[in-house]
Amino acid sequence: MRQYKRGVAMFLTFQVRHFASLALFLCTMTVRAQTDRAHELASQASSQVAADCQNVTTLADCHPGKPAGCSNAAHPRYDAYLNFLKNQQPGRNTPPNRVLNITDLISLEDKIPAGISRSNHAQFSDQLADLGNSLGEGNIYAVVGYLYFVENTAITSHHRGETCNCQLRGNSTFDYHLGIGFDATLAQEISSNTPPVHDPKNPGPAEQSSVVAEMTPHTRDAKWTVARLNRQRGKQVKVVGQLALDNMHANTNEDCAFSDEPGGSCWRATAWEIHPVTQFFVCKVGKTCSADSPDSDWVRLEDLP
């Protein structure tokens, strides 16, 4: 009997250890799959090519029909891999790898490859996928800050379509640009004033000190309207989405690079973006939120009036 009990105990111990090891393995594989999204996208960089729009007339034709976008030009020339990144459709509830703080975002400026231009993103895809400190272009992150401004690019571009959205010109075929900043005092000033029209040609503190997050027309929730977003201006928000370098703006004329005294025409704190946005949360009334706040302290944008 004692031998029997000892045998059962040994069997149960083995089973527990086996299942514990299996659970750890599966957990590790899940995290690895999440964090390796950057390398999976980078592996497709060389196959992205600029395309002619031909018969693309609707958003449904464009996405997912043209994963790298397209142009109406006779000889399309644009950064196909950049468009490929912008047009990704990560799962709406994909959890972020972690929260990026302002120190992370400042450090990313130093990671911008010296030779990158407006049209050669693919050449640096492997380098950008492995930025160190668990950072990689294409991975999903969260940023906690304040909503400084909301820009409907259909209006500010005068309906000049972008190649990532197949140069379509309908009201619902443009991205929304959001300015996410980190100054509580500036946020309070913004929430107390009528929202000005965001104008990159005449940037102010709200533009020059904020990170751009973009809601794309084929991925944003139907309730993510400009009106609903504008009602959250100045409030604490948490934005979740894909980290991407918009190399079109990686130049000193546009990228303020988190300068303490930005000058000239620069109109964004960094060329790095959260693009596309997959989740947007607003800190609940009466709460003071932070990167460590529980989910119960946040409310989804689509659940707000």
C-alpha positions in Angstrom: 0.0 0.0 0.0 2.8 2.4 0.9 4.5 1.7 -2.4 1.2 2.3 -4.2 0.7 5.7 -2.5 4.3 6.6 -3.2 3.8 5.8 -6.8 0.6 7.9 -7.0 2.4 10.8 -5.4 5.3 10.6 -7.8 2.9 10.4 -10.7 0.9 13.5 -9.5 4.1 15.4 -8.9 5.2 14.6 -12.4 1.9 15.7 -13.8 1.9 19.0 -11.9 5.4 19.8 -13.1 4.5 18.8 -16.6 1.5 21.0 -16.8 3.3 23.9 -15.1 6.1 23.6 -17.7 3.5 23.5 -20.5 1.7 26.6 -19.1 5.0 28.5 -18.9 5.9 27.4 -22.4 2.6 28.6 -23.8 2.7 31.9 -21.9 6.3 32.4 -23.2 5.2 31.6 -26.8 2.3 34.0 -26.5 4.5 36.9 -25.4 7.1 36.0 -28.0 4.5 36.0 -30.7 3.3 39.4 -29.6 6.7 41.0 -29.3 8.0 39.4 -32.5 5.3 41.1 -34.6 8.0 43.7 -35.5 10.3 41.1 -37.1 7.4 39.4 -38.8 6.5 42.7 -40.5 10.1 43.6 -41.3 10.4 40.2 -43.1 7.9 41.5 -45.6 9.5 44.9 -46.2 11.3 44.0 -49.4 8.2 42.6 -51.1 6.3 45.9 -50.8 6.1 47.9 -54.1 4.4 51.1 -55.1 1.2 50.4 -57.2 -1.1 52.1 -59.6 -4.6 52.7 -58.2 -6.3 51.7 -61.5 -10.0 51.0 -60.6 -9.9 51.6 -56.8 -12.9 53.8 -56.1 -14.0 52.8 -52.5 -12.4 52.2 -49.2 -13.3 48.5 -49.5 -11.3 48.4 -52.8 -8.3 50.0 -51.1 -8.3 48.0 -47.8 -7.2 45.2 -47.9 -7.0 45.2 -51.7 -3.9 47.5 -51.8 -1.9 46.7 -48.6 0.8 49.1 -49.6 -1.6 51.7 -50.9 -1.5 53.1 -54.4 -1.1 56.3 -56.5 -2.9 57.8 -59.5 0.4 58.9 -60.9 1.6 57.4 -64.2 4.7 56.2 -62.4 3.9 55.7 -58.7 6.8 56.7 -56.4 6.1 56.6 -52.7 7.4 54.6 -49.7 5.5 51.3 -50.1 6.8 49.8 -46.8 5.7 52.9 -44.8 2.2 52.6 -46.3 2.3 48.8 -45.6 2.9 49.6 -41.9 0.3 52.4 -41.8 -2.3 50.0 -43.3 -1.9 47.2 -40.7 -5.0 46.0 -39.0 -3.9 44.7 -35.6 -6.6 43.0 -33.5 -8.7 45.6 -31.7 -8.1 44.0 -28.3 -4.4 43.1 -28.8 -2.8 44.0 -25.5 0.2 46.4 -25.6 3.7 45.0 -24.9 4.1 47.8 -22.4 3.5 51.5 -21.8 5.9 54.0 -23.5 6.8 56.9 -21.3 8.3 60.2 -22.4 11.8 58.9 -21.8 11.2 56.0 -24.2 9.9 58.4 -26.8 12.8 60.7 -26.5 15.2 57.8 -26.7 13.5 56.7 -29.9 14.6 59.9 -31.6 18.2 58.7 -31.3 17.2 55.4 -33.0 16.2 57.1 -36.2 18.6 55.8 -38.9 20.9 58.5 -40.2 20.4 57.4 -43.8 16.6 57.2 -43.8 14.8 59.4 -46.3 11.2 59.9 -47.6 11.3 56.7 -49.7 13.7 54.0 -48.3 12.0 52.8 -45.1 12.4 49.1 -46.2 16.2 49.4 -46.2 16.1 49.9 -42.4 13.2 47.5 -41.5 15.4 45.0 -39.6 17.2 47.7 -37.7 13.9 49.4 -36.7 12.3 46.1 -35.6 15.0 45.7 -33.0 15.6 49.0 -31.2 16.6 47.6 -27.8 14.9 48.0 -24.5 12.0 45.8 -25.7 11.2 48.3 -28.4 10.5 47.5 -32.1 8.6 49.2 -34.9 5.4 47.3 -35.6 4.9 46.2 -32.0 1.9 47.3 -30.0 2.4 49.8 -27.2 0.4 52.2 -25.1 1.0 55.9 -24.4 -0.6 57.7 -21.5 -0.8 61.5 -21.8 -3.3 64.3 -22.6 -5.3 64.8 -25.8 -4.0 68.1 -27.1 -5.7 68.3 -30.5 -7.8 66.4 -33.0 -7.3 66.9 -36.8 -9.5 65.6 -39.5 -7.1 65.4 -42.4 -10.0 65.5 -44.9 -10.4 69.1 -44.0 -6.8 70.2 -43.4 -5.6 68.5 -46.6 -8.4 70.0 -48.6 -9.4 66.4 -49.5 -6.1 65.7 -51.1 -5.9 61.9 -50.7 -2.9 60.1 -49.3 -1.4 57.1 -51.1 -1.8 54.9 -48.0 -5.6 55.4 -48.5 -5.4 55.0 -52.3 -5.7 58.8 -52.8 -9.4 58.5 -52.2 -11.1 61.8 -51.5 -14.3 60.9 -49.6 -15.0 62.4 -46.2 -14.6 59.0 -44.6 -11.4 58.0 -46.3 -9.0 60.1 -44.3 -7.0 59.6 -41.1 -7.6 61.5 -37.9 -4.4 62.9 -36.4 -4.4 63.2 -32.6 -1.8 65.1 -30.6 -0.9 63.3 -27.4 1.1 65.5 -24.9 2.4 65.3 -21.4 2.0 68.8 -19.8 -0.9 68.9 -17.4 -0.9 72.8 -17.3 -1.1 73.0 -21.1 -3.8 70.4 -21.1 -5.9 72.4 -18.7 -5.5 75.5 -20.9 -6.6 73.4 -23.9 -9.7 72.0 -22.2 -10.8 75.5 -21.2 -10.7 76.9 -24.8 -12.6 76.4 -28.0 -10.5 74.0 -30.1 -8.5 75.8 -32.7 -8.0 74.4 -36.1 -4.8 72.3 -36.1 -2.5 73.9 -38.7 1.0 72.4 -39.2 1.9 75.6 -41.0 1.5 77.6 -37.8 2.5 75.2 -35.0 2.3 76.1 -31.4 3.2 74.4 -28.1 0.4 71.8 -28.6 1.8 70.7 -31.9 5.5 71.0 -31.1 5.4 69.0 -27.8 3.0 66.2 -28.8 3.3 62.7 -30.2 1.0 62.0 -33.2 -1.4 59.1 -33.0 -3.5 58.2 -36.1 -6.9 56.6 -36.4 -7.2 55.1 -39.9 -10.4 55.0 -41.8 -10.5 51.2 -42.2 -9.6 50.3 -38.6 -11.3 53.0 -36.4 -14.5 52.3 -34.5 -17.7 53.9 -36.0 -18.1 55.8 -32.8 -14.6 57.3 -32.9 -15.9 60.6 -34.4 -14.2 63.9 -34.5 -17.0 65.4 -32.3 -16.6 62.7 -29.7 -12.8 63.1 -29.7 -13.0 66.9 -29.4 -15.0 66.5 -26.2 -12.0 64.7 -24.7 -9.5 67.5 -25.4 -7.3 68.3 -22.4 -8.3 65.0 -20.6 -6.0 62.2 -19.6 -6.0 59.5 -22.2 -4.4 56.2 -23.0 -3.8 55.4 -26.6 -2.9 51.9 -27.7 -1.6 51.0 -31.2 1.3 50.2 -33.4 4.6 52.0 -33.1 5.7 53.3 -36.5 8.3 55.8 -37.7 6.8 58.2 -40.3 10.0 58.8 -42.2 8.2 61.4 -44.3 8.6 63.7 -41.3 12.0 62.6 -40.1 13.7 65.9 -40.8 14.5 69.0 -38.8 11.9 71.1 -40.6 9.1 69.0 -39.2 10.4 67.0 -36.3 11.1 69.1 -33.2 12.8 66.1 -31.6 11.5 67.0 -28.1 13.5 70.2 -28.1 13.1 72.4 -25.1 13.1 75.4 -27.4 11.6 74.3 -30.8 11.9 76.8 -33.5 11.2 77.3 -37.1 8.5 75.3 -38.8 8.7 72.0 -36.8 5.3 70.9 -35.8 5.6 67.5 -34.0 7.6 66.4 -31.0 8.9 63.3 -32.9 8.6 61.5 -36.2 7.5 58.3 -34.3 3.8 57.7 -34.2 1.2 55.4 -32.8 -0.3 54.3 -36.1 -2.9 52.9 -36.4 -4.6 53.4 -33.0 -6.4 50.2 -31.9 -7.8 51.3 -28.6 -8.5 54.7 -27.1 -9.3 55.2 -23.4 -10.2 58.3 -21.3 -9.5 58.6 -17.6 -12.8 58.5 -15.7 -14.1 61.6 -14.0 -12.8 61.9 -10.5 -9.8 59.7 -11.2 -6.1 60.7 -11.7 -4.8 58.1 -14.1 -1.3 56.9 -14.8 0.5 54.1 -16.6 -0.2 51.9 -13.6 -3.9 52.6 -13.3 -6.2 49.6 -13.4 -8.6 49.1 -16.3 -11.4 50.2 -14.0 -10.1 53.7 -14.0 -10.4 54.1 -17.8 -13.4 54.2 -20.1 -13.3 53.4 -23.8 -13.9 56.3 -26.2 -16.8 54.4 -27.9 -18.6 54.2 -24.6 -18.6 57.9 -24.0 -21.4 60.3 -25.1 
